[in-house]
Amino acid sequence: MTGTGNCAQWQLIPVGNARVATKDQGKAAVVADEVSNSKPLVQVYPNPSTSKLIINLTEGGSQEVQLVNLQGQILVRTKLSEGQGQLDVSALPRGLYLVKAGEHRKRVILK
């Protein structure tokens, strides 16, 4: 997809789940809105949760999954294969946490 504006040629190039607009043979770049055409690579539910989190890895093979508090402390670390796994969160206090799987992040609320 290309367009013109201010006498310059712009080209929209897909990069992963985002699109990048390049100008003048790639010398300037502007990141456009993220585009999601597929199922998320990491799904976490139920959210909010009181006892266990179910984590669904839709691709990428085996990955380390971490549950991290907002101070950055890793509270739970486990390795999950592609498919479904569980994290027991029943002993953790109420609050907001992050589930990390590779480069992906999901916010989780424990109540």
VEXKOL-982871 format. One record per atom (N, C-alpha, C): x, y, z. Coordinates in steps of 0.05 Angstrom, whole numbers, padded with zeros to 5 digits, always signed. Atoms other than C-alpha are relative to their C-alpha. Layout:
N
XYZ
...
END
This chain:
111
+00017-00023+00000
+00000+00000+00000
+00018+00025+00000
-00016-00024+00001
+00029+00067-00019
-00019+00024-00001
+00016-00025+00000
+00006+00139-00013
+00019+00023-00003
-00016-00024+00003
+00031+00209-00026
-00009+00021+00019
+00006-00023-00017
+00034+00270+00018
+00024+00017+00002
-00023-00018-00002
+00078+00331+00020
+00022-00007-00020
-00018+00006+00022
+00110+00310-00046
+00019-00024+00007
-00017+00023-00007
+00139+00247-00013
-00016-00026-00004
+00012+00026+00004
+00124+00174-00027
+00002-00016+00026
+00001+00016-00024
+00102+00132+00033
-00008-00028-00008
+00007+00028+00005
+00099+00056+00033
-00005-00013+00027
+00008+00013-00024
+00064+00015+00086
+00009-00029-00001
-00012+00027+00000
+00102-00049+00103
-00008-00015+00026
+00006+00016-00024
+00076-00104+00150
+00026-00010+00013
-00023+00010-00015
+00127-00121+00205
-00012-00014+00024
+00013+00015-00022
+00102-00176+00252
-00029+00007+00001
+00028-00008-00003
+00035-00152+00279
-00004+00030-00002
+00001-00029+00003
+00050-00079+00265
+00004+00007-00030
-00005-00010+00027
+00054-00037+00202
+00019+00024+00003
-00019-00022-00001
+00111+00011+00188
-00002+00015-00026
+00001-00017+00024
+00106+00070+00140
+00028+00010-00005
-00027-00008+00007
+00171+00083+00105
-00001+00022-00021
-00001-00023+00017
+00190+00146+00067
+00028+00002-00012
-00025-00005+00013
+00245+00160+00016
+00019-00024+00003
-00016+00025+00000
+00271+00088+00009
+00009-00008+00028
-00005+00010-00027
+00268+00073+00083
+00016+00018+00018
-00017-00017-00016
+00307+00133+00109
-00016+00011+00024
+00016-00009-00023
+00249+00154+00155
-00022-00020+00004
+00021+00019-00005
+00199+00109+00189
-00018+00009+00022
+00020-00006-00020
+00136+00118+00229
-00016-00025+00006
+00014+00024-00007
+00104+00061+00267
-00030+00007+00001
+00029-00003+00000
+00029+00056+00253
-00013-00017+00021
+00014+00016-00020
-00024+00024+00297
+00005-00030-00004
-00004+00029+00001
-00015-00049+00315
-00025-00013-00013
+00021+00014+00014
-00056-00096+00273
+00000-00029+00009
+00002+00027-00009
-00080-00163+00298
-00019-00015-00018
+00017+00016+00019
-00105-00211+00245
-00004-00028+00010
+00000+00027-00008
-00096-00274+00285
-00006-00003+00030
+00005+00006-00028
-00111-00307+00352
+00025+00008+00016
-00024-00008-00016
-00066-00281+00409
+00017-00024+00005
-00019+00022-00005
-00003-00323+00421
-00002-00010+00028
+00003+00008-00028
-00016-00323+00496
-00028+00009+00009
+00026-00006-00011
-00085-00327+00528
+00002-00008+00030
+00000+00005-00029
-00094-00323+00604
-00029+00004+00010
+00027-00002-00011
-00160-00337+00639
-00003-00019+00024
+00019-00023-00002
-00201-00331+00683
+00015+00025+00010
-00012-00026-00008
-00184-00258+00694
-00023+00019+00006
-00017+00005-00023
-00195-00238+00749
-00002-00029+00010
-00001+00027-00010
-00177-00302+00786
+00004+00000+00030
-00004+00003-00029
-00176-00327+00858
+00018-00024+00006
-00014+00024-00008
-00142-00395+00854
+00021-00009-00021
-00019+00008+00021
-00110-00415+00787
-00005+00014-00026
+00001-00012+00026
-00094-00385+00720
+00004-00022-00021
-00004+00018+00023
-00101-00424+00656
+00014+00016-00021
-00016-00014+00021
-00049-00405+00604
+00000-00017-00025
+00001+00013+00025
-00058-00423+00532
+00021+00012-00019
-00021-00009+00019
+00004-00418+00486
-00009-00011-00027
+00011+00009+00025
-00022-00420+00415
+00022-00007-00021
-00022+00008+00017
+00046-00425+00381
+00027+00008+00013
-00026-00007-00011
+00120-00420+00394
+00013-00023+00015
-00012+00023-00015
+00133-00489+00425
+00001+00005+00029
-00004-00002-00029
+00158-00493+00496
+00011+00028+00007
-00009-00026-00009
+00166-00426+00532
+00000+00002+00030
+00000-00006-00028
+00184-00402+00601
-00023+00020+00005
+00022-00018-00008
+00123-00369+00634
+00006+00010+00028
-00005-00012-00026
+00131-00321+00692
-00024+00016+00009
+00020-00018-00013
+00082-00288+00740
+00016+00020+00016
-00016-00021-00011
+00111-00221+00760
-00018+00021+00013
+00015-00022-00012
+00087-00168+00809
+00008+00026-00012
-00006-00026+00012
+00088-00094+00793
+00027+00012+00008
-00027-00008-00007
+00155-00086+00827
+00021-00015-00016
-00018+00015+00018
+00185-00134+00776
+00011-00026+00012
-00009+00025-00012
+00195-00192+00824
-00014-00024-00013
+00012+00025+00012
+00185-00261+00792
-00010-00017+00023
+00012+00016-00022
+00137-00298+00838
-00004-00029-00008
+00003+00027+00009
+00125-00360+00796
+00014-00002-00027
-00014+00005+00025
+00168-00388+00740
-00003-00029-00007
+00004+00027+00008
+00152-00450+00700
+00004-00001-00030
-00003+00004+00029
+00163-00479+00630
-00025-00014-00009
+00024+00012+00011
+00101-00494+00589
+00005-00006-00030
-00001+00007+00029
+00095-00529+00522
-00023+00013-00014
+00022-00011+00016
+00051-00504+00466
-00025-00015+00008
+00025+00012-00009
-00020-00517+00489
-00008+00014+00026
+00011-00012-00024
-00049-00507+00558
+00015-00008+00025
-00012+00005-00026
-00019-00502+00628
-00014+00016+00021
+00012-00014-00023
-00038-00477+00697
+00020+00012+00019
-00016-00011-00022
-00008-00432+00750
-00018+00002+00024
+00014-00002-00025
-00031-00438+00822
+00006+00028+00012
-00004-00028-00011
-00042-00366+00849
-00015+00003+00026
+00017-00002-00024
-00084-00383+00911
+00015+00011+00024
-00015-00010-00024
-00028-00364+00960
+00009+00029-00004
-00009-00027+00005
-00014-00296+00928
-00021+00021+00009
+00019-00021-00009
-00045-00231+00955
-00015+00012-00024
+00016-00014+00021
-00098-00193+00916
+00018+00021-00013
-00015-00021+00014
-00070-00145+00864
+00002-00005-00029
-00005+00001+00029
-00047-00134+00793
+00027-00013-00005
-00024+00014+00007
+00005-00180+00763
+00003-00001-00031
-00005+00004+00028
+00037-00193+00695
+00007-00029-00004
-00008+00027+00009
+00041-00261+00661
+00018+00005-00025
-00018-00003+00022
+00102-00262+00615
+00005-00028-00012
-00006+00025+00015
+00112-00315+00561
+00016+00010-00024
-00017-00010+00021
+00171-00299+00516
-00002+00030-00001
+00002-00029+00003
+00160-00228+00489
-00028+00010+00006
+00028-00007-00004
+00086-00229+00506
-00006+00006+00030
+00008-00008-00027
+00054-00196+00568
-00030+00001+00002
+00029-00002-00005
-00016-00203+00597
-00003+00009+00029
+00007-00009-00027
-00044-00165+00657
-00020-00019+00012
+00018+00018-00014
-00079-00208+00709
-00007+00013+00027
+00008-00010-00026
-00119-00187+00770
-00007-00024+00017
+00006+00020-00020
-00121-00232+00831
-00018+00012+00021
+00018-00010-00020
-00179-00223+00879
-00007-00020+00021
END
